[in-house]
Amino acid sequence: MGRQHKDRAGFTLVEIVVALTIISVGIVAVMRLFPESLRQARTAAERTTVAFLAKTQLGKVRASGLGGGLGAWAANNSFQNVAAAGSASGGFYQSYRATTQRVSGDVNLYRITFSVQLFDGREEQFVTYVTEQ
């Protein structure tokens, strides 16, 4: 009965080290996500810009059809080099080109492939089909 048990408040050194280790691992994991999310955001912005360019150009072709000068459009867009400083793309792409080929058969159906070369070397392709209206 001569012993008295005192209530101890606080944490031991081992508990603090374990807690700091767990927090450190969590912080490092979260910090590794930031560069990846920035890269993904840039890729999404590039794809959005390139898709808008392709949609605009291919929309012009679809709107005019074969009779509206498909040959002239294809000749004008066979290859376009975009200056980095003067491009409205924000510097995402350096060139684009369009190819037109007739689909075999009796119908007047053309396959138009619109390719965009990005500055990092990737190439995005978009395809549409055009026929007489």
C-alpha distance (Angstrom), angle and dihedral (degrees) to the residues before:
residue distance angle dihedral
M1 . . .
G2 3.72 . .
R3 3.81 91.3 .
Q4 3.72 119.3 90.0
H5 3.78 120.4 -162.5
K6 3.77 110.0 -141.6
D7 3.80 119.8 -152.8
R8 3.73 109.5 -118.0
A9 3.79 119.3 -149.1
G10 3.83 125.0 -162.2
F11 3.78 137.7 34.5
T12 3.75 132.1 -64.8
L13 3.78 121.7 -118.1
V14 3.81 91.3 -108.6
E15 3.82 91.7 55.0
I16 3.79 91.1 50.7
V17 3.82 92.6 49.4
V18 3.83 91.6 49.2
A19 3.82 91.7 48.3
L20 3.82 92.1 48.6
T21 3.80 90.5 48.7
I22 3.80 92.0 52.4
I23 3.81 91.7 47.1
S24 3.83 91.4 47.4
V25 3.80 92.6 52.2
G26 3.81 90.1 49.9
I27 3.80 93.8 48.6
V28 3.82 92.6 48.2
A29 3.81 90.6 49.8
V30 3.79 92.2 51.0
M31 3.81 92.6 45.6
R32 3.81 90.6 53.9
L33 3.80 89.4 56.7
F34 3.81 95.2 59.9
P35 3.82 98.7 69.0
E36 3.80 90.4 45.2
S37 3.80 92.3 50.1
L38 3.82 90.7 49.0
R39 3.81 90.0 51.6
Q40 3.81 91.1 48.9
A41 3.82 91.0 49.1
R42 3.82 91.0 52.0
T43 3.80 91.5 48.3
A44 3.81 90.1 50.4
A45 3.81 90.8 50.1
E46 3.81 90.8 49.7
R47 3.78 92.5 49.8
T48 3.78 91.9 47.3
T49 3.81 92.0 51.9
V50 3.79 93.4 45.2
A51 3.81 92.4 46.1
F52 3.80 89.8 51.5
L53 3.81 90.6 51.3
A54 3.80 91.5 49.0
K55 3.79 93.0 45.1
T56 3.81 90.7 51.5
Q57 3.79 95.0 48.2
L58 3.80 95.8 42.1
G59 3.80 90.1 45.2
K60 3.79 89.0 58.4
V61 3.79 89.8 54.8
R62 3.80 94.6 45.8
A63 3.79 91.2 48.2
S64 3.79 94.0 52.0
G65 3.82 97.9 37.1
L66 3.76 122.5 -167.3
G67 3.77 95.1 -48.5
G68 3.80 92.5 52.8
G69 3.76 95.5 69.5
L70 3.80 109.2 -76.5
G71 3.79 88.8 164.6
A72 3.80 92.6 53.3
W73 3.81 91.9 47.3
A74 3.81 91.4 48.8
A75 3.81 91.1 48.9
N76 3.82 91.7 49.6
N77 3.82 92.7 47.4
S78 3.79 101.0 37.5
F79 3.82 87.3 109.0
Q80 3.79 130.6 -6.9
N81 3.79 121.6 -178.9
V82 3.78 113.8 -157.6
A83 3.80 119.9 -152.1
A84 3.81 109.9 -129.4
A85 3.79 93.8 -133.4
G86 3.77 96.2 45.3
S87 3.77 101.6 40.9
A88 3.76 122.5 112.1
S89 3.80 88.5 -148.5
G90 3.78 94.5 85.4
G91 3.79 88.6 -113.1
F92 3.80 95.7 -63.1
Y93 3.79 99.4 125.5
Q94 3.76 135.1 32.1
S95 3.80 103.0 -165.4
Y96 3.76 145.4 -4.5
R97 3.76 135.5 -160.5
A98 3.77 138.3 -173.3
T99 3.76 129.1 -148.4
T100 3.78 125.6 -166.2
Q101 3.78 125.2 -160.7
R102 3.76 131.5 171.7
V103 3.78 116.5 -118.1
S104 3.79 110.8 -126.7
G105 3.77 117.7 -106.2
D106 3.77 139.2 62.0
V107 3.80 95.8 -64.2
N108 3.78 125.3 91.7
L109 3.78 94.7 -119.6
Y110 3.78 123.0 146.6
R111 3.78 128.6 -169.0
I112 3.79 113.0 -143.6
T113 3.78 118.5 -163.6
F114 3.78 116.6 -165.9
S115 3.83 113.6 -164.9
V116 3.79 125.5 -171.7
Q117 3.80 121.7 -163.7
L118 3.81 111.7 -147.8
F119 3.80 123.6 -150.7
D120 3.80 92.6 -111.8
G121 3.81 91.2 58.9
R122 3.80 98.5 -100.7
E123 3.77 120.0 128.1
E124 3.80 125.4 -148.3
Q125 3.80 119.6 -159.8
F126 3.79 130.7 -160.4
V127 3.79 125.6 -172.9
T128 3.79 132.9 -162.3
Y129 3.78 136.0 164.9
V130 3.79 125.5 -131.1
T131 3.78 129.7 -166.4
E132 3.77 136.7 168.0
Q133 3.77 115.0 -66.6
